[in-house]
Amino acid sequence: MTRQKSVHYLALSTVALWSSAYVFTKLALEHYTSSSLGLIRCAVATGVLAVILLGRKTPGPKAGDLPWLILSGAVGFAVYLLAFNRGSEILSPTTSCLIISTAPIISALLARICFRESLSRSGWLAMIIAFCGVMVMRLREGTLDLSTGVWWMLMAALSISAYSLLQRKLALKYDPLTITGYSFAAATLLLAVFAPEAAVQLREAAAPQVVLALFLGIFPSALAYQLWSIALSRANRTSTVTNYMFLTPFLTGLLEFAVIRQAPEGRTVLGGLIIIGGLMLFAFKGEKRPVSRDNGGP
């Protein structure tokens, strides 16, 4: 397999793993609370990434960077997973995925506010289109139904967007995988307050529920970020990798139907198509400068 051909397999594998997180989180939350599942997922990912980083003989973080790494872990994984899990309790996997898909656009908006980066007219139009898609998804019998699940998921999208911007500062000293590993470790420490609750739920969990929690920590978290980092490092163009993220809602919908036997509603499909249209416009014409090489996953 050639180096460039492997990029496509790596990117496709990553988005497939991230798609699975939406469906299997929904199933895991039938037993675990949002906070417990967030801690377990972070702790498992931290353990796996620690082995990888130790194998690479990665040096420890510099003392001056610790506040930034803690902040990165807080917004990128601790707050993100708490909000993501709470939203997943209420929304369908496909709806959750489509709302999180707006993260690249939110990242650009934050960059506009924080760094005064300019957006093209197409970028602003893409932003409007994407959020109109969210509104269409939540229309029910002519009225706008913005449940608490939507707000939780928008908070998750905002958190992962802030994480993307923090990477720009940390990327001056660390590679993406190292940032991810240290951020997961920081998130685990921040969520450790939920350890007693998580321990009880793990002890009471049946084998399939334990496997679900381990799966979420290993595959959509630690392994997916490892594959994503490798794909980005091998690609001649970043867009070769990031464009695969357009497949995430489609793969999530297929997996949701296969596992939960639940097909997306018509308004979800229509709103999703509008969101994806906005994201495609943004990806190809929206930014005057790239915001980040990694917009994160679920």
Backbone as CSV, one residue per row, in Angstrom:
resi,resn,N_x,N_y,N_z,CA_x,CA_y,CA_z,C_x,C_y,C_z
1,MET,0.831,-1.185,0.000,0.000,0.000,0.000,0.881,1.255,0.000
2,THR,0.605,2.172,-0.939,1.399,3.392,-1.004,1.060,4.299,0.170
3,ARG,1.981,5.220,0.451,1.796,6.136,1.588,0.533,6.967,1.415
4,GLN,0.300,7.497,0.205,-0.864,8.346,-0.001,-2.170,7.554,0.003
5,LYS,-2.132,6.314,-0.481,-3.340,5.487,-0.438,-3.706,5.159,1.008
6,SER,-2.705,4.972,1.853,-2.981,4.650,3.251,-3.688,5.799,3.956
7,VAL,-3.467,7.041,3.490,-4.120,8.196,4.093,-5.633,8.038,4.045
8,HIS,-6.153,7.556,2.898,-7.594,7.406,2.742,-8.145,6.329,3.675
9,TYR,-7.442,5.218,3.816,-7.882,4.160,4.721,-7.859,4.636,6.175
10,LEU,-6.822,5.375,6.537,-6.707,5.879,7.898,-7.816,6.875,8.221
11,ALA,-8.079,7.795,7.280,-9.118,8.802,7.498,-10.499,8.152,7.570
12,LEU,-10.757,7.202,6.678,-12.049,6.515,6.680,-12.233,5.706,7.966
13,SER,-11.180,5.051,8.424,-11.252,4.283,9.668,-11.552,5.193,10.845
14,THR,-10.933,6.379,10.840,-11.149,7.321,11.933,-12.590,7.785,12.005
15,VAL,-13.154,8.221,10.873,-14.530,8.734,10.911,-15.517,7.609,11.211
16,ALA,-15.186,6.387,10.820,-16.044,5.249,11.166,-16.052,5.035,12.683
17,LEU,-14.888,5.140,13.303,-14.802,4.990,14.761,-15.529,6.141,15.461
18,TRP,-15.343,7.362,14.976,-16.043,8.494,15.585,-17.555,8.358,15.410
19,SER,-18.003,7.827,14.273,-19.434,7.619,14.057,-19.999,6.629,15.070
20,SER,-19.212,5.601,15.374,-19.688,4.585,16.317,-19.910,5.161,17.705
21,ALA,-19.180,6.220,18.062,-19.299,6.792,19.407,-20.707,7.308,19.668
22,TYR,-21.350,7.881,18.654,-22.691,8.425,18.852,-23.685,7.322,19.206
23,VAL,-23.585,6.208,18.514,-24.531,5.109,18.733,-24.235,4.367,20.032
24,PHE,-22.969,4.041,20.260,-22.637,3.241,21.431,-22.683,4.056,22.722
25,THR,-22.514,5.378,22.632,-22.735,6.217,23.812,-24.196,6.162,24.226
26,LYS,-25.083,6.215,23.253,-26.521,6.115,23.537,-26.834,4.822,24.275
27,LEU,-26.234,3.716,23.845,-26.463,2.430,24.499,-25.827,2.390,25.883
28,ALA,-24.610,2.912,26.005,-23.909,2.874,27.293,-24.652,3.677,28.351
29,LEU,-25.326,4.751,27.945,-26.024,5.612,28.896,-27.284,4.966,29.463
30,GLU,-27.640,3.789,28.967,-28.737,3.042,29.583,-28.329,2.499,30.948
31,HIS,-27.023,2.407,31.202,-26.533,1.915,32.496,-25.741,2.988,33.245
32,TYR,-24.847,3.694,32.555,-23.977,4.666,33.206,-24.620,6.047,33.219
33,THR,-24.247,6.855,34.212,-24.615,8.268,34.183,-23.656,9.000,33.248
34,SER,-24.028,10.213,32.855,-23.192,10.995,31.941,-21.809,11.256,32.529
35,SER,-21.766,11.590,33.814,-20.493,11.915,34.452,-19.606,10.679,34.595
36,SER,-20.195,9.552,34.975,-19.413,8.322,35.129,-18.838,7.873,33.796
37,LEU,-19.660,7.897,32.762,-19.195,7.463,31.451,-18.101,8.388,30.935
38,GLY,-18.233,9.691,31.202,-17.189,10.628,30.793,-15.859,10.312,31.447
39,LEU,-15.885,10.022,32.755,-14.651,9.690,33.465,-14.054,8.383,32.955
40,ILE,-14.875,7.367,32.796,-14.370,6.061,32.344,-13.744,6.181,30.967
41,ARG,-14.409,6.888,30.080,-13.881,7.047,28.725,-12.546,7.783,28.739
42,CYS,-12.445,8.840,29.542,-11.182,9.587,29.632,-10.081,8.736,30.248
43,ALA,-10.420,7.999,31.295,-9.407,7.194,31.989,-8.863,6.092,31.084
44,VAL,-9.738,5.429,30.361,-9.295,4.356,29.454,-8.432,4.941,28.343
45,ALA,-8.881,6.062,27.744,-8.106,6.704,26.678,-6.745,7.158,27.187
46,THR,-6.712,7.686,28.407,-5.442,8.127,28.991,-4.476,6.960,29.128
47,GLY,-4.976,5.819,29.606,-4.116,4.642,29.763,-3.530,4.175,28.443
48,VAL,-4.368,4.116,27.403,-3.895,3.659,26.094,-2.885,4.639,25.507
49,LEU,-3.202,5.928,25.569,-2.301,6.935,25.000,-1.001,7.030,25.795
50,ALA,-1.065,6.770,27.101,0.158,6.784,27.914,1.129,5.710,27.440
51,VAL,0.604,4.532,27.107,1.451,3.445,26.595,2.103,3.857,25.276
52,ILE,1.308,4.494,24.392,1.835,4.923,23.098,2.911,5.993,23.276
53,LEU,2.636,6.981,24.123,3.590,8.075,24.321,4.862,7.591,25.012
54,LEU,4.727,6.666,25.954,5.916,6.096,26.600,6.739,5.287,25.597
55,GLY,6.038,4.584,24.698,6.737,3.818,23.666,7.514,4.714,22.725
56,ARG,7.005,5.920,22.521,7.695,6.899,21.666,8.739,7.704,22.440
57,LYS,8.826,7.439,23.752,9.744,8.176,24.640,9.466,9.680,24.576
58,THR,8.171,9.999,24.619,7.769,11.403,24.584,8.152,12.084,25.896
59,PRO,8.836,13.226,25.842,9.205,13.931,27.084,7.974,14.494,27.783
60,GLY,8.075,14.705,29.080,6.972,15.271,29.831,6.725,16.718,29.457
61,PRO,5.546,17.239,29.790,5.236,18.637,29.444,6.074,19.610,30.262
62,LYS,6.323,20.770,29.692,7.040,21.818,30.408,6.104,22.467,31.429
63,ALA,6.671,22.853,32.546,5.864,23.400,33.641,5.030,24.600,33.190
64,GLY,5.609,25.439,32.351,4.887,26.619,31.897,3.697,26.311,31.011
65,ASP,3.679,25.107,30.444,2.581,24.724,29.558,1.456,24.011,30.290
66,LEU,1.661,23.666,31.556,0.654,22.894,32.289,-0.704,23.596,32.366
67,PRO,-0.751,24.908,32.643,-2.079,25.554,32.667,-2.820,25.430,31.337
68,TRP,-2.087,25.539,30.222,-2.716,25.437,28.910,-3.175,24.006,28.635
69,LEU,-2.392,23.035,29.054,-2.772,21.639,28.858,-3.968,21.270,29.724
70,ILE,-4.021,21.810,30.934,-5.177,21.563,31.796,-6.428,22.194,31.196
71,LEU,-6.286,23.415,30.688,-7.423,24.076,30.031,-7.857,23.292,28.802
72,SER,-6.874,22.781,28.055,-7.179,21.972,26.873,-7.973,20.724,27.260
73,GLY,-7.538,20.051,28.322,-8.264,18.872,28.781,-9.643,19.203,29.308
74,ALA,-9.759,20.376,29.949,-11.046,20.775,30.515,-12.089,20.997,29.420
75,VAL,-11.736,21.835,28.417,-12.732,22.157,27.386,-12.849,21.062,26.336
76,GLY,-11.708,20.412,26.017,-11.717,19.445,24.924,-12.299,18.100,25.277
77,PHE,-12.205,17.712,26.567,-12.675,16.380,26.926,-13.564,16.360,28.164
78,ALA,-13.203,17.064,29.243,-14.022,17.022,30.454,-15.392,17.658,30.211
79,VAL,-15.409,18.945,29.865,-16.675,19.628,29.593,-17.344,19.030,28.365
80,TYR,-16.539,18.751,27.346,-17.099,18.208,26.108,-17.854,16.913,26.355
81,LEU,-17.237,15.964,27.049,-17.880,14.661,27.247,-19.086,14.744,28.173
82,LEU,-19.023,15.607,29.186,-20.191,15.782,30.048,-21.371,16.318,29.248
83,ALA,-21.114,17.334,28.424,-22.185,17.911,27.608,-22.637,16.933,26.524
84,PHE,-21.672,16.271,25.889,-21.987,15.309,24.836,-22.853,14.172,25.378
85,ASN,-22.486,13.649,26.545,-23.253,12.541,27.120,-24.649,12.979,27.536
86,ARG,-24.754,14.181,28.123,-26.081,14.675,28.511,-26.965,14.865,27.281
87,GLY,-26.393,15.419,26.208,-27.166,15.579,24.986,-27.564,14.254,24.376
88,SER,-26.671,13.278,24.468,-26.936,11.956,23.891,-28.056,11.230,24.612
89,GLU,-28.283,11.573,25.881,-29.391,10.966,26.618,-30.736,11.341,26.010
90,ILE,-30.787,12.507,25.366,-32.059,13.057,24.900,-32.223,12.928,23.387
91,LEU,-31.150,13.177,22.636,-31.230,13.208,21.178,-30.869,11.856,20.572
92,SER,-31.267,11.660,19.323,-30.854,10.461,18.596,-29.385,10.599,18.190
93,PRO,-28.694,9.476,17.937,-27.286,9.563,17.524,-27.067,10.415,16.285
94,THR,-27.933,10.292,15.288,-27.743,11.053,14.054,-27.926,12.552,14.291
95,THR,-28.949,12.921,15.072,-29.158,14.338,15.390,-27.952,14.901,16.146
96,SER,-27.445,14.141,17.111,-26.263,14.567,17.869,-25.078,14.787,16.947
97,CYS,-24.861,13.846,16.032,-23.741,13.926,15.107,-23.831,15.164,14.232
98,LEU,-25.025,15.461,13.746,-25.186,16.601,12.850,-24.930,17.921,13.572
99,ILE,-25.354,18.015,14.836,-25.100,19.245,15.592,-23.608,19.397,15.872
100,ILE,-22.943,18.312,16.264,-21.500,18.368,16.514,-20.738,18.704,15.238
101,SER,-21.293,18.342,14.094,-20.628,18.607,12.810,-20.447,20.093,12.536
102,THR,-21.166,20.935,13.273,-21.007,22.379,13.082,-19.741,22.911,13.756
103,ALA,-18.989,22.062,14.450,-17.812,22.512,15.196,-16.792,23.281,14.345
104,PRO,-16.461,22.839,13.114,-15.499,23.626,12.327,-15.944,25.063,12.075
105,ILE,-17.241,25.250,11.886,-17.748,26.598,11.655,-17.700,27.414,12.951
106,ILE,-18.049,26.774,14.076,-17.958,27.463,15.365,-16.506,27.836,15.655
107,SER,-15.571,26.938,15.290,-14.145,27.235,15.475,-13.754,28.496,14.713
108,ALA,-14.241,28.623,13.493,-13.919,29.802,12.687,-14.524,31.062,13.297
109,LEU,-15.731,30.942,13.851,-16.366,32.088,14.492,-15.573,32.507,15.734
110,LEU,-15.116,31.527,16.533,-14.292,31.835,17.707,-12.969,32.481,17.288
111,ALA,-12.384,31.995,16.193,-11.138,32.582,15.698,-11.363,34.021,15.256
112,ARG,-12.520,34.267,14.707,-12.881,35.637,14.306,-12.949,36.536,15.535
113,ILE,-13.538,36.028,16.638,-13.700,36.824,17.853,-12.372,36.975,18.591
114,CYS,-11.637,35.852,18.730,-10.431,35.850,19.562,-9.201,36.386,18.834
115,PHE,-9.073,36.034,17.555,-7.860,36.382,16.820,-8.115,37.363,15.687
116,ARG,-9.355,37.807,15.573,-9.754,38.759,14.532,-9.405,38.237,13.129
117,GLU,-9.541,36.933,12.961,-9.342,36.363,11.628,-10.565,36.649,10.780
118,SER,-10.333,36.908,9.520,-11.437,37.259,8.638,-12.086,36.023,8.047
119,LEU,-13.386,36.140,7.803,-14.140,35.112,7.103,-14.616,35.686,5.779
120,SER,-14.607,34.867,4.755,-15.120,35.327,3.470,-16.645,35.406,3.542
121,ARG,-17.235,36.003,2.525,-18.699,36.045,2.463,-19.275,34.640,2.410
122,SER,-18.570,33.760,1.715,-19.021,32.364,1.648,-18.984,31.712,3.025
123,GLY,-17.988,32.105,3.835,-17.892,31.562,5.178,-19.074,31.959,6.036
124,TRP,-19.459,33.243,5.989,-20.618,33.696,6.745,-21.895,33.030,6.235
125,LEU,-22.003,32.885,4.909,-23.182,32.225,4.338,-23.248,30.776,4.791
126,ALA,-22.101,30.094,4.796,-22.060,28.703,5.239,-22.510,28.576,6.684
127,MET,-22.105,29.525,7.523,-22.491,29.516,8.930,-24.009,29.646,9.074
128,ILE,-24.590,30.553,8.317,-26.042,30.755,8.369,-26.771,29.509,7.890
129,ILE,-26.279,28.913,6.800,-26.911,27.710,6.256,-26.875,26.571,7.269
130,ALA,-25.715,26.360,7.891,-25.563,25.256,8.839,-26.514,25.406,10.024
131,PHE,-26.623,26.608,10.560,-27.504,26.791,11.708,-28.978,26.786,11.310
132,CYS,-29.288,27.153,10.084,-30.650,26.966,9.583,-30.987,25.479,9.531
133,GLY,-29.982,24.670,9.168,-30.181,23.222,9.155,-30.518,22.684,10.531
134,VAL,-29.837,23.207,11.563,-30.146,22.802,12.942,-31.593,23.164,13.278
135,MET,-32.023,24.354,12.877,-33.396,24.769,13.149,-34.399,23.871,12.439
136,VAL,-34.129,23.516,11.191,-35.037,22.640,10.442,-35.167,21.290,11.134
137,MET,-34.051,20.765,11.643,-34.092,19.477,12.335,-35.012,19.512,13.551
138,ARG,-35.114,20.673,14.179,-35.884,20.769,15.420,-37.292,21.308,15.204
139,LEU,-37.726,21.472,13.939,-39.100,21.894,13.669,-40.042,20.717,13.888
140,ARG,-41.072,20.944,14.648,-42.063,19.896,14.907,-43.448,20.532,14.826
141,GLU,-44.214,20.100,13.806,-45.578,20.589,13.606,-45.620,22.120,13.551
142,GLY,-44.645,22.682,12.834,-44.648,24.122,12.599,-44.057,24.957,13.712
143,THR,-43.642,24.339,14.798,-43.040,25.090,15.903,-41.601,24.622,16.109
144,LEU,-40.795,25.496,16.710,-39.385,25.197,16.933,-39.222,24.508,18.285
145,ASP,-38.715,23.267,18.250,-38.567,22.465,19.460,-37.081,22.366,19.826
146,LEU,-36.584,23.351,20.593,-35.180,23.335,21.015,-35.113,22.710,22.407
147,SER,-35.039,21.397,22.444,-34.989,20.683,23.711,-33.656,20.927,24.397
148,THR,-33.567,20.535,25.659,-32.317,20.704,26.389,-31.190,19.909,25.737
149,GLY,-31.544,18.815,25.048,-30.528,18.017,24.364,-29.788,18.815,23.314
150,VAL,-30.511,19.689,22.600,-29.873,20.527,21.577,-28.874,21.471,22.227
151,TRP,-29.239,22.089,23.351,-28.341,23.024,24.019,-27.114,22.308,24.576
152,TRP,-27.307,21.113,25.122,-26.151,20.343,25.602,-25.205,20.033,24.445
153,MET,-25.767,19.640,23.303,-24.922,19.267,22.171,-24.248,20.489,21.556
154,LEU,-24.913,21.627,21.566,-24.269,22.855,21.102,-23.133,23.259,22.044
155,MET,-23.320,23.014,23.344,-22.236,23.272,24.288,-21.052,22.356,23.992
156,ALA,-21.342,21.105,23.648,-20.272,20.173,23.291,-19.535,20.649,22.044
157,ALA,-20.281,21.115,21.052,-19.652,21.628,19.825,-18.801,22.858,20.124
158,LEU,-19.285,23.721,21.015,-18.517,24.899,21.403,-17.237,24.493,22.134
159,SER,-17.328,23.476,22.994,-16.165,23.012,23.757,-15.088,22.449,22.845
160,ILE,-15.489,21.592,21.899,-14.489,20.985,21.018,-13.919,22.032,20.069
161,SER,-14.687,23.078,19.779,-14.183,24.167,18.945,-13.124,24.970,19.688
162,ALA,-13.371,25.233,20.973,-12.383,25.936,21.790,-11.111,25.107,21.914
163,TYR,-11.273,23.792,22.014,-10.123,22.882,22.066,-9.288,23.000,20.787
164,SER,-9.951,23.126,19.663,-9.243,23.261,18.390,-8.379,24.513,18.368
165,LEU,-8.897,25.605,18.915,-8.131,26.840,18.940,-6.954,26.748,19.907
166,LEU,-7.150,26.067,21.045,-6.054,25.891,21.991,-4.917,25.082,21.377
167,GLN,-5.261,24.168,20.474,-4.228,23.365,19.812,-3.259,24.247,19.035
168,ARG,-3.741,25.366,18.536,-2.878,26.238,17.745,-1.713,26.755,18.587
169,LYS,-1.976,27.052,19.849,-0.912,27.512,20.736,-0.007,26.343,21.126
170,LEU,-0.628,25.212,21.506,0.148,24.070,21.976,0.925,23.396,20.843
171,ALA,0.419,23.508,19.607,1.085,22.864,18.468,2.445,23.475,18.160
172,LEU,2.734,24.636,18.738,4.049,25.234,18.545,5.136,24.430,19.266
173,LYS,4.728,23.622,20.257,5.696,22.864,21.046,5.450,21.358,21.038
174,TYR,4.220,20.931,20.746,3.876,19.514,20.845,3.157,19.053,19.581
175,ASP,3.295,17.755,19.266,2.568,17.199,18.130,1.133,16.886,18.558
176,PRO,0.204,16.703,17.594,-1.214,16.514,17.938,-1.474,15.348,18.891
177,LEU,-0.783,14.231,18.703,-1.033,13.073,19.559,-0.603,13.355,21.000
178,THR,0.515,14.054,21.174,0.981,14.403,22.515,-0.007,15.343,23.201
179,ILE,-0.510,16.323,22.456,-1.520,17.234,23.005,-2.749,16.444,23.451
180,THR,-3.184,15.503,22.605,-4.351,14.694,22.935,-4.113,13.866,24.192
181,GLY,-2.940,13.238,24.279,-2.631,12.402,25.436,-2.613,13.191,26.727
182,TYR,-1.930,14.339,26.731,-1.874,15.170,27.928,-3.250,15.758,28.262
183,SER,-4.016,16.083,27.241,-5.347,16.654,27.476,-6.280,15.615,28.086
184,PHE,-6.220,14.379,27.595,-7.035,13.310,28.184,-6.635,13.078,29.645
185,ALA,-5.337,13.123,29.925,-4.867,12.932,31.300,-5.405,14.034,32.209
186,ALA,-5.362,15.281,31.731,-5.887,16.401,32.514,-7.386,16.242,32.747
187,ALA,-8.113,15.823,31.699,-9.561,15.631,31.831,-9.875,14.535,32.844
188,THR,-9.076,13.475,32.850,-9.289,12.386,33.812,-9.151,12.891,35.239
189,LEU,-8.139,13.715,35.489,-7.944,14.282,36.828,-9.111,15.195,37.203
190,LEU,-9.587,15.989,36.253,-10.686,16.911,36.526,-11.993,16.169,36.807
191,LEU,-12.180,15.018,36.152,-13.409,14.243,36.336,-13.305,13.217,37.456
192,ALA,-12.143,13.170,38.113,-11.921,12.161,39.162,-12.909,12.289,40.313
193,VAL,-13.554,13.444,40.463,-14.554,13.630,41.506,-15.712,12.641,41.353
194,PHE,-15.884,12.124,40.125,-16.963,11.168,39.871,-16.497,9.716,40.016
195,ALA,-15.275,9.505,40.501,-14.709,8.161,40.599,-15.538,7.218,41.468
196,PRO,-16.013,7.638,42.659,-16.821,6.704,43.465,-18.071,6.226,42.737
197,GLU,-18.758,7.154,42.085,-19.961,6.816,41.323,-19.624,5.869,40.173
198,ALA,-18.533,6.165,39.456,-18.133,5.331,38.326,-17.743,3.929,38.790
199,ALA,-17.057,3.842,39.935,-16.634,2.541,40.452,-17.835,1.664,40.781
200,VAL,-18.855,2.248,41.400,-20.069,1.489,41.728,-20.750,0.999,40.453
201,GLN,-20.872,1.866,39.462,-21.562,1.485,38.228,-20.782,0.439,37.442
202,LEU,-19.450,0.526,37.464,-18.641,-0.502,36.812,-18.793,-1.846,37.520
203,ARG,-18.831,-1.815,38.843,-18.966,-3.047,39.613,-20.315,-3.726,39.357
204,GLU,-21.344,-2.910,39.159,-22.683,-3.444,38.942,-22.973,-3.740,37.471
205,ALA,-22.079,-3.345,36.588,-22.317,-3.495,35.146,-22.190,-4.945,34.703
206,ALA,-23.060,-5.325,33.788,-22.928,-6.629,33.138,-21.782,-6.555,32.129
207,ALA,-21.326,-7.718,31.686,-20.174,-7.776,30.770,-20.358,-6.909,29.525
208,PRO,-21.520,-6.939,28.840,-21.668,-6.083,27.645,-21.528,-4.601,27.960
209,GLN,-21.980,-4.183,29.138,-21.877,-2.771,29.509,-20.437,-2.366,29.803
210,VAL,-19.655,-3.282,30.368,-18.232,-3.021,30.579,-17.515,-2.913,29.241
211,VAL,-17.857,-3.803,28.321,-17.242,-3.786,26.990,-17.565,-2.475,26.274
212,LEU,-18.796,-2.002,26.399,-19.180,-0.742,25.769,-18.319,0.416,26.274
213,ALA,-18.147,0.497,27.595,-17.352,1.580,28.174,-15.895,1.497,27.718
214,LEU,-15.343,0.282,27.695,-13.961,0.101,27.243,-13.826,0.455,25.766
215,PHE,-14.809,0.045,24.974,-14.795,0.351,23.534,-14.730,1.863,23.312
216,LEU,-15.579,2.613,24.034,-15.621,4.066,23.851,-14.309,4.724,24.243
217,GLY,-13.647,4.184,25.252,-12.376,4.754,25.669,-11.228,4.416,24.740
218,ILE,-11.272,3.210,24.156,-10.154,2.757,23.323,-10.305,3.194,21.869
219,PHE,-11.442,2.877,21.259,-11.542,3.014,19.799,-11.925,4.410,19.310
220,PRO,-13.076,4.996,19.691,-13.357,6.353,19.197,-12.481,7.412,19.853
221,SER,-11.810,7.075,20.936,-10.979,8.050,21.647,-9.511,7.857,21.312
222,ALA,-8.835,6.949,22.017,-7.382,6.806,21.858,-6.982,6.381,20.446
223,LEU,-7.575,5.321,19.926,-7.169,4.803,18.616,-7.525,5.769,17.493
224,ALA,-8.724,6.342,17.550,-9.151,7.245,16.475,-8.229,8.453,16.360
225,TYR,-7.851,9.036,17.501,-6.952,10.191,17.454,-5.561,9.803,16.949
226,GLN,-5.129,8.586,17.276,-3.839,8.102,16.765,-3.885,7.966,15.244
227,LEU,-4.945,7.355,14.724,-5.088,7.178,13.274,-5.200,8.530,12.572
228,TRP,-5.951,9.450,13.184,-6.146,10.785,12.598,-4.817,11.528,12.509
229,SER,-4.018,11.442,13.562,-2.721,12.115,13.574,-1.799,11.551,12.493
230,ILE,-1.811,10.227,12.337,-0.971,9.594,11.321,-1.426,10.013,9.923
231,ALA,-2.751,10.019,9.712,-3.282,10.405,8.403,-2.884,11.833,8.050
232,LEU,-3.000,12.745,9.024,-2.638,14.139,8.773,-1.147,14.286,8.471
233,SER,-0.336,13.489,9.155,1.115,13.593,8.956,1.544,13.059,7.591
234,ARG,0.764,12.139,7.029,1.126,11.534,5.744,0.518,12.248,4.548
235,ALA,-0.561,12.992,4.773,-1.293,13.596,3.656,-0.533,14.764,3.047
236,ASN,-0.607,14.864,1.736,-0.024,16.022,1.054,-0.841,17.275,1.306
237,ARG,-2.170,17.100,1.464,-3.065,18.211,1.753,-3.947,17.829,2.936
238,THR,-4.118,18.742,3.875,-4.958,18.487,5.042,-6.387,18.154,4.630
239,SER,-6.904,18.803,3.602,-8.283,18.590,3.171,-8.526,17.160,2.708
240,THR,-7.493,16.468,2.242,-7.644,15.065,1.849,-8.169,14.242,3.017
241,VAL,-7.734,14.594,4.217,-8.162,13.885,5.425,-9.454,14.465,5.974
242,THR,-9.495,15.785,6.168,-10.630,16.393,6.849,-11.933,16.276,6.061
243,ASN,-11.872,16.177,4.739,-13.097,16.044,3.949,-13.848,14.748,4.235
244,TYR,-13.151,13.763,4.806,-13.822,12.517,5.160,-14.826,12.719,6.291
245,MET,-14.717,13.826,7.022,-15.651,14.083,8.118,-17.076,14.284,7.618
246,PHE,-17.232,14.602,6.308,-18.575,14.726,5.753,-19.318,13.395,5.768
247,LEU,-18.588,12.289,5.881,-19.221,10.971,5.911,-19.767,10.617,7.292
248,THR,-19.357,11.351,8.325,-19.714,10.967,9.689,-21.225,10.890,9.911
249,PRO,-22.027,11.888,9.519,-23.479,11.759,9.733,-24.080,10.571,8.982
250,PHE,-23.604,10.327,7.762,-24.114,9.207,6.977,-23.806,7.875,7.665
251,LEU,-22.558,7.711,8.104,-22.173,6.474,8.778,-22.900,6.310,10.110
252,THR,-23.101,7.415,10.822,-23.836,7.357,12.089,-25.270,6.915,11.861
253,GLY,-25.902,7.462,10.815,-27.278,7.066,10.501,-27.398,5.591,10.163
254,LEU,-26.444,5.076,9.370,-26.455,3.651,9.034,-26.282,2.787,10.275
255,LEU,-25.334,3.187,11.132,-25.066,2.398,12.333,-26.238,2.488,13.313
256,GLU,-26.846,3.656,13.396,-28.013,3.812,14.269,-29.129,2.858,13.843
257,PHE,-29.353,2.750,12.536,-30.394,1.849,12.046,-30.013,0.385,12.268
258,ALA,-28.726,0.061,12.047,-28.278,-1.329,12.176,-28.292,-1.812,13.626
259,VAL,-27.919,-0.928,14.556,-27.778,-1.342,15.953,-29.041,-1.082,16.764
260,ILE,-29.612,0.114,16.615,-30.773,0.492,17.426,-32.083,0.251,16.681
261,ARG,-31.994,0.003,15.388,-33.172,-0.200,14.542,-34.057,1.041,14.534
262,GLN,-33.423,2.187,14.497,-34.139,3.455,14.482,-33.676,4.268,13.288
263,ALA,-34.594,4.561,12.384,-34.257,5.356,11.200,-34.454,6.841,11.513
264,PRO,-33.579,7.711,10.985,-33.736,9.159,11.225,-35.068,9.663,10.678
265,GLU,-35.669,10.634,11.371,-36.914,11.233,10.909,-36.652,12.088,9.671
266,GLY,-37.729,12.375,8.933,-37.596,13.157,7.708,-36.978,14.517,7.944
267,ARG,-37.393,15.197,9.036,-36.847,16.526,9.317,-35.369,16.451,9.684
268,THR,-34.951,15.321,10.281,-33.532,15.148,10.590,-32.726,15.007,9.311
269,VAL,-33.265,14.239,8.360,-32.582,14.056,7.075,-32.493,15.382,6.319
270,LEU,-33.601,16.114,6.261,-33.617,17.388,5.542,-32.679,18.397,6.199
271,GLY,-32.793,18.534,7.521,-31.902,19.456,8.227,-30.454,19.048,8.099
272,GLY,-30.212,17.741,8.125,-28.849,17.238,7.981,-28.249,17.559,6.629
273,LEU,-29.051,17.434,5.585,-28.566,17.766,4.248,-28.223,19.257,4.144
274,ILE,-29.038,20.100,4.794,-28.754,21.535,4.785,-27.450,21.818,5.527
275,ILE,-27.258,21.164,6.695,-26.022,21.346,7.474,-24.808,20.916,6.661
276,ILE,-24.893,19.740,6.043,-23.767,19.232,5.255,-23.475,20.164,4.080
277,GLY,-24.538,20.708,3.466,-24.334,21.678,2.390,-23.575,22.900,2.878
278,GLY,-23.954,23.395,4.066,-23.240,24.529,4.642,-21.792,24.199,4.959
279,LEU,-21.560,22.997,5.483,-20.201,22.579,5.820,-19.332,22.434,4.572
280,MET,-19.909,21.924,3.500,-19.148,21.775,2.257,-18.793,23.147,1.680
281,LEU,-19.737,24.072,1.719,-19.453,25.430,1.257,-18.334,26.035,2.098
282,PHE,-18.403,25.820,3.418,-17.393,26.360,4.316,-16.028,25.738,4.056
283,ALA,-16.004,24.415,3.853,-14.731,23.707,3.681,-14.004,24.150,2.419
284,PHE,-14.752,24.418,1.373,-14.116,24.711,0.092,-13.972,26.205,-0.203
285,LYS,-14.809,27.047,0.420,-14.744,28.474,0.094,-14.830,29.393,1.300
286,GLY,-15.065,28.828,2.489,-15.419,29.662,3.635,-14.277,30.335,4.341
287,GLU,-13.131,29.652,4.522,-12.059,30.198,5.340,-10.988,30.865,4.487
288,LYS,-10.503,31.989,4.968,-9.346,32.606,4.339,-8.060,32.056,4.918
289,ARG,-8.157,31.524,6.150,-7.022,30.845,6.782,-7.543,29.609,7.478
290,PRO,-6.806,28.488,7.483,-7.264,27.323,8.211,-7.237,27.578,9.708
291,VAL,-8.244,27.092,10.409,-8.317,27.298,11.843,-7.514,26.250,12.586
292,SER,-7.609,24.993,12.159,-6.924,23.926,12.881,-6.788,22.719,11.983
293,ARG,-5.767,21.922,12.242,-5.612,20.686,11.490,-6.460,19.572,12.050
294,ASP,-7.042,19.789,13.215,-7.810,18.729,13.853,-8.990,19.346,14.582
295,ASN,-10.191,19.134,14.068,-11.365,19.692,14.702,-11.995,18.732,15.685
296,GLY,-11.346,17.623,15.942,-11.842,16.750,16.992,-12.961,15.831,16.563
297,GLY,-13.214,14.899,17.446,-14.258,13.942,17.232,-15.103,13.810,18.431
298,PRO,-16.096,12.893,18.393,-17.029,12.789,19.495,-16.412,12.198,20.730
